[in-house]
């Protein structure tokens, strides 16, 4: 398995951006956070993976079994951002949302496979993982949540934050030693998004979970001890989830004033013109879905 960034961890259902030493809050615009993943399923009853009634017409192409989503449709992503075979229905609509979000060239240049499942009783909304060639990623989405456009767009923002923050060019897999941040992906470049985020917000902790932690209980304890530092309890899971949750909140929130660490994390992205531009593009492209207009 290449690094699976989201699919095996439980996620909270609320968003609260706290700021200030006294706990004053930056009022959240979007209060339903992305429910990205649950613990890998230990058991399920008959019918757990039955698709939604309105999407029970059967697969449109090759299928595989996914432990979280049941039967998933599998599509290859071509260089121009189109799918092979072509998707239809909700699977096509969700892929189109992703392409609108990142652009066809980025979608085709970073995602090599798109997996679409429909498991209304699964807690998982989406996940991404790197291919053996770490330049490329697989994106899997639970179509059962596609009827909630706010949630789906927020989910895709979060997943794309994983993709660009773990960009293969930002990590040296062959480094003999590492003076920055040594992760599964390799040694982080000094100018990488993730190392800058780590150096600013994680390096000073004495009680932090491991930066690659997957223990939900440990993350919860860490969150309780540092609640004002995170935009959600899921963000305290590990460095990558904190980055992705913070970026998602940065895009969706109208403003992010305040002295607290959580608000500072949102302002962190303002130093990168390309991320400011991406935020503006997403808010303009998905203003209706996100309730911005």
C-alpha positions as CSV (number, residue, x, y, z in Angstrom):
1,X,0.0,0.0,0.0
2,X,1.2,3.5,-0.9
3,X,0.3,6.0,1.8
4,X,-3.4,6.1,2.4
5,X,-4.1,9.5,3.7
6,X,-7.6,9.4,4.8
7,X,-9.5,6.1,4.6
8,X,-8.9,4.4,7.9
9,X,-9.6,7.0,10.5
10,X,-12.8,8.3,12.2
11,X,-13.8,11.9,11.5
12,X,-15.9,14.4,13.4
13,X,-19.1,15.9,12.0
14,X,-18.7,19.6,13.1
15,X,-16.5,22.5,12.3
16,X,-15.4,25.0,15.0
17,X,-12.6,27.4,14.3
18,X,-11.4,28.6,17.7
19,X,-9.3,31.7,18.1
20,X,-7.8,33.7,21.0
21,X,-6.3,32.8,24.3
22,X,-9.7,33.2,26.0
23,X,-11.3,30.8,23.5
24,X,-13.1,33.4,21.4
25,X,-14.3,31.8,18.2
26,X,-13.9,32.7,14.6
27,X,-17.5,32.0,13.5
28,X,-17.5,29.1,11.2
29,X,-19.3,29.5,7.9
30,X,-19.6,25.9,7.1
31,X,-20.7,23.8,10.1
32,X,-20.9,20.4,8.6
33,X,-17.3,19.1,8.2
34,X,-16.2,16.4,5.9
35,X,-16.7,12.9,7.3
36,X,-13.7,11.4,5.5
37,X,-13.2,8.0,7.0
38,X,-14.0,5.5,9.7
39,X,-12.0,2.6,11.2
40,X,-11.6,-0.2,8.7
41,X,-14.8,-2.1,8.9
42,X,-14.6,-5.1,11.3
43,X,-18.1,-6.3,10.6
44,X,-21.2,-5.4,8.6
45,X,-24.6,-6.8,8.2
46,X,-26.2,-8.0,5.0
47,X,-27.0,-5.1,2.7
48,X,-24.3,-2.8,4.2
49,X,-22.9,-2.1,0.7
50,X,-26.3,-1.9,-1.1
51,X,-26.3,1.3,-3.2
52,X,-28.8,4.1,-2.9
53,X,-32.1,3.2,-4.6
54,X,-31.7,6.1,-7.0
55,X,-28.3,4.9,-8.1
56,X,-28.9,1.2,-8.2
57,X,-28.8,0.9,-12.0
58,X,-25.5,-1.1,-11.9
59,X,-21.9,-0.3,-12.8
60,X,-20.9,1.6,-15.9
61,X,-17.5,-0.1,-16.4
62,X,-15.0,-2.3,-14.7
63,X,-15.6,-2.8,-11.0
64,X,-13.6,-3.9,-7.9
65,X,-14.5,-4.6,-4.3
66,X,-13.5,-1.9,-1.8
67,X,-13.5,-2.7,1.9
68,X,-15.1,0.6,2.7
69,X,-17.3,1.2,-0.3
70,X,-18.2,-2.2,-1.5
71,X,-18.4,-2.5,-5.3
72,X,-16.7,0.5,-6.9
73,X,-16.6,1.5,-10.5
74,X,-13.0,2.0,-11.7
75,X,-12.0,4.5,-14.3
76,X,-8.6,5.4,-15.7
77,X,-7.8,9.1,-15.8
78,X,-6.3,10.2,-19.1
79,X,-3.8,13.0,-19.5
80,X,-6.5,15.4,-20.6
81,X,-8.6,14.8,-17.5
82,X,-11.2,12.6,-19.2
83,X,-12.1,9.1,-18.0
84,X,-11.8,5.8,-19.7
85,X,-14.4,4.3,-19.9
86,X,-16.5,7.4,-19.9
87,X,-18.5,7.8,-16.7
88,X,-22.2,8.7,-16.6
89,X,-24.7,9.9,-14.0
90,X,-23.5,10.8,-10.5
91,X,-20.1,9.3,-11.0
92,X,-19.6,11.7,-13.9
93,X,-21.0,14.7,-12.0
94,X,-18.6,14.2,-9.1
95,X,-15.6,13.8,-11.4
96,X,-16.7,16.9,-13.2
97,X,-16.7,18.8,-9.9
98,X,-13.1,17.7,-9.2
99,X,-12.0,18.8,-12.7
100,X,-13.7,22.1,-12.3
101,X,-11.9,22.5,-9.0
102,X,-8.4,21.7,-10.0
103,X,-8.4,22.0,-13.8
104,X,-8.3,19.3,-16.5
105,X,-4.5,19.4,-16.8
106,X,-3.9,19.0,-13.1
107,X,-6.5,16.3,-12.8
108,X,-4.9,14.4,-15.7
109,X,-1.4,15.0,-14.4
110,X,-1.9,13.9,-10.8
111,X,-4.8,11.4,-10.7
112,X,-4.4,8.2,-12.5
113,X,-7.5,6.3,-11.3
114,X,-10.9,7.4,-10.1
115,X,-13.0,5.0,-8.1
116,X,-16.7,5.6,-7.5
117,X,-18.7,3.6,-4.9
118,X,-22.1,4.0,-3.5
119,X,-22.3,2.9,0.1
120,X,-24.9,5.0,2.0
121,X,-24.2,3.2,5.3
122,X,-20.5,3.6,5.2
123,X,-18.9,6.4,7.2
124,X,-16.3,7.0,4.5
125,X,-16.8,9.9,2.1
126,X,-13.6,9.8,0.1
127,X,-9.9,8.9,0.2
128,X,-6.7,9.4,-1.9
129,X,-3.6,7.3,-2.0
130,X,-0.4,7.5,-4.0
131,X,0.5,5.0,-6.8
132,X,3.7,3.1,-6.8
133,X,4.8,5.9,-9.0
134,X,4.3,8.7,-6.4
135,X,3.6,11.3,-9.0
136,X,0.1,9.8,-9.4
137,X,-2.8,9.3,-7.1
138,X,-6.0,7.4,-6.9
139,X,-9.2,9.3,-5.8
140,X,-12.1,7.3,-4.4
141,X,-15.5,8.8,-3.7
142,X,-18.6,7.6,-2.0
143,X,-21.4,8.7,-4.3
144,X,-24.0,8.2,-1.6
145,X,-23.2,11.7,-0.3
146,X,-23.3,13.4,-3.7
147,X,-26.8,14.8,-3.0
148,X,-25.2,17.1,-0.4
149,X,-23.2,19.5,-2.6
150,X,-21.6,21.4,0.3
151,X,-20.3,18.2,1.8
152,X,-19.1,16.8,-1.5
153,X,-17.2,20.0,-2.5
154,X,-15.7,20.2,0.9
155,X,-14.6,16.6,0.7
156,X,-12.9,17.2,-2.7
157,X,-11.1,20.2,-1.3
158,X,-9.8,18.2,1.6
159,X,-8.6,15.3,-0.7
160,X,-6.9,17.7,-3.1
161,X,-5.1,19.3,-0.2
162,X,-3.5,15.9,0.5
163,X,-2.5,15.6,-3.2
164,X,-0.7,18.9,-3.5
165,X,0.8,18.9,0.0
166,X,2.3,15.5,-0.6
167,X,3.5,16.3,-4.1
168,X,6.3,13.9,-5.0
169,X,8.6,16.8,-6.0
170,X,8.5,18.1,-2.4
171,X,10.1,14.9,-1.0
172,X,13.4,13.2,-1.4
173,X,12.9,9.5,-1.1
174,X,16.6,8.7,-1.3
175,X,17.9,11.1,1.3
176,X,20.5,9.5,3.5
177,X,19.6,11.9,6.3
178,X,17.0,14.6,6.8
179,X,17.3,18.0,8.5
180,X,13.7,19.0,7.9
181,X,10.8,16.5,8.2
182,X,11.3,12.7,7.6
183,X,8.0,11.1,6.5
184,X,7.0,8.0,4.7
185,X,7.2,9.9,1.4
186,X,10.8,10.9,2.1
187,X,12.6,14.0,3.4
188,X,10.5,17.1,3.0
189,X,12.0,20.0,1.0
190,X,12.7,23.1,3.1
191,X,10.3,25.1,0.9
192,X,7.5,22.5,0.9
193,X,4.1,23.4,2.1
194,X,4.1,20.6,4.6
195,X,7.4,21.4,6.2
196,X,6.5,25.0,6.5
197,X,3.2,24.1,8.2
198,X,5.1,21.6,10.5
199,X,7.8,24.2,11.4
200,X,5.2,26.8,12.2
201,X,2.6,24.8,14.1
202,X,3.8,21.4,15.1
203,X,7.5,21.6,15.9
204,X,6.9,23.3,19.3
205,X,4.7,20.7,20.8
206,X,6.0,18.5,23.6
207,X,2.8,16.4,23.8
208,X,2.0,16.0,20.1
209,X,1.0,12.7,18.5
210,X,3.4,11.4,15.9
211,X,3.2,13.5,12.7
212,X,2.1,10.3,10.9
213,X,-0.2,9.1,13.7
214,X,-3.2,6.9,12.9
215,X,-4.4,6.2,16.4
216,X,-7.8,7.9,16.8
217,X,-7.7,7.7,20.6
218,X,-4.3,9.3,20.9
219,X,-5.5,12.0,18.5
220,X,-8.5,12.7,20.6
221,X,-6.4,13.1,23.7
222,X,-4.1,15.4,21.9
223,X,-7.0,17.4,20.6
224,X,-8.5,17.8,24.1
225,X,-5.2,19.1,25.4
226,X,-4.9,21.6,22.6
227,X,-8.4,22.2,21.4
228,X,-8.0,25.9,20.5
229,X,-5.2,24.9,18.0
230,X,-7.3,22.9,15.6
231,X,-10.2,23.6,13.2
232,X,-11.7,20.2,14.1
233,X,-10.8,17.2,16.3
234,X,-10.0,15.2,13.2
235,X,-7.3,17.8,12.3
236,X,-5.4,16.6,15.4
237,X,-5.0,13.1,14.0
238,X,-1.7,13.9,12.3
239,X,0.2,16.6,10.4
240,X,-1.3,15.7,7.0
241,X,-4.9,15.8,8.3
242,X,-4.3,19.1,10.1
243,X,-3.0,20.6,6.9
244,X,-5.9,19.3,4.8
245,X,-8.6,20.3,7.3
246,X,-7.1,23.7,7.7
247,X,-6.9,24.3,4.0
248,X,-10.5,23.1,3.5
249,X,-11.6,25.6,6.2
250,X,-9.4,28.3,4.7
251,X,-11.2,27.9,1.4
252,X,-14.7,27.8,2.8
253,X,-14.5,30.4,5.6
254,X,-15.4,34.0,4.7
255,X,-12.8,35.4,7.1
256,X,-10.2,34.1,9.5
257,X,-9.3,36.9,11.8
258,X,-8.2,36.3,15.4
259,X,-5.1,35.6,17.4
260,X,-5.6,31.9,18.0
261,X,-3.5,29.1,16.5
262,X,-6.5,27.8,14.5
263,X,-7.0,31.1,12.8
264,X,-3.2,31.5,12.3
265,X,-3.3,28.2,10.4
266,X,-5.9,29.6,8.0
267,X,-3.8,32.7,7.4
268,X,-0.8,30.5,6.8
269,X,-2.0,29.8,3.3
270,X,-2.2,33.5,2.5
271,X,1.6,33.6,2.0
272,X,1.3,31.4,-1.1
273,X,-0.2,33.3,-4.1
274,X,-1.0,30.1,-5.9
275,X,-3.1,28.9,-2.9
276,X,-4.9,32.2,-2.6
277,X,-5.7,32.0,-6.3
278,X,-7.0,28.4,-5.8
279,X,-9.2,29.5,-3.0
280,X,-10.6,32.3,-5.0
281,X,-11.2,30.0,-8.0
282,X,-13.0,27.4,-5.9
283,X,-15.2,30.0,-4.1
284,X,-16.1,31.5,-7.4
285,X,-16.7,28.2,-9.2
286,X,-18.6,26.6,-6.4
287,X,-20.3,29.6,-4.8
288,X,-23.8,28.1,-5.2
289,X,-22.8,24.6,-3.8
290,X,-21.0,26.2,-0.9
291,X,-23.9,28.6,-0.1
292,X,-21.7,31.6,-0.7
293,X,-24.3,33.2,-3.0
